[in-house]
Amino acid sequence: MLFSQTAIMGTAEEFTGPVHVVTGAQDMPFCLRNCYAVPPDAKYPSIPAYVQDMYPKTRNFSVYIPANTGHAVNQHYSAPDVYLEMLAFVDSALL
């Protein structure tokens, strides 16, 4: 599903800012409940990591995939930790 959605979004060819992708490991809309379901010889270790191809000029790209978490991060027990992790990325990106 992620790949079909990226087809309509396009690539940010000139964007050079930081990119941080956060998707729960069991995200249904983007990963069909398994964000690590990539072939053994895949270019990236997870489905969300393929977003990097949409930002070819970024020098600060990272992916965070919280375990036991689906699409609506706010509804999961992991939410406080996920928000702390996102804020830490923002802090580091501002330096």
N, C-alpha and C positions, 0 to 999 in steps of 0.2 A: 504494500500500500504506500509506503514511503516513496518509492520510486515513481509511482503514478502521480503522486502529489507534487513531486519535484518537477515533473514535466510541465506543469502549469505555472510554477513559480519562477523558473529561470535561474540563471547563475549571476551572482553579484561580482562581475568581472573586475571591478575597480575598488571594491571594498577592502581596506587594509586594516581595519580595526579588529579587536578581539572578538572571538566567537566561542560561546560556551553552550553546548547542547546538553540539555537535561531531559531525560526520558526514563520513566520507570521500566524496570526489566520486564515487566509483564504488560507493557503498553499495548492495548488492542489496536487502536487506529494506525499506529506507526510501525508496530513490530509483530502484529498478530500474536501477541502474548509471549514472545521470546525474542528479545532484542539481540541475543547472541546467536541467532539461527543464520549463520553464514557458512558457506562451504569451507572445508579445510584449507583450500588454497586461495581464499578470498583476499582481496586487496586490503581490507580492514577487518579488525576483530569483532565488530558489531555492526548492526544495521544503522544506528545513529551516527556512527563514525563516517559513513558515506556522505554526510552533509558537508564534510570538508571539501568535497569536489565542487560544491556550490560557491565556495569562497577561496578561489585559487591564490589570492594574494595576501591572505591573512597570515601573520607570523605568530599568532597566538590563538591556536585552536585546541579545544579540549572537549571531552565528552564525560559526563557523569551519569551513571546508570544505577540508581539505587535499587537494591534487592527488595523483593516482596512489595513492589510498588507498581501500580498500573498507571493509566493515563491521567487521572485526576489526582495529582500529587497532594493537593490540599486535603483529600479524604483519607489519606493513609497515615499510619502511625509514624512513618519515616519523615513526614513533612518538616518537623523542626530541624532535623539533621540535614535535610535537603536544602532548606533555606539557609542554614549556616554555611553549607558548602558553596552555594551560589554567591552569597555575600563575600565569602573568602576569595572567590574568583574575581569578583568586581574590585575588591580591595587590591588584589595583586595586579589587575589590569590597569589600575589607575596610577601605579607607581612608575 
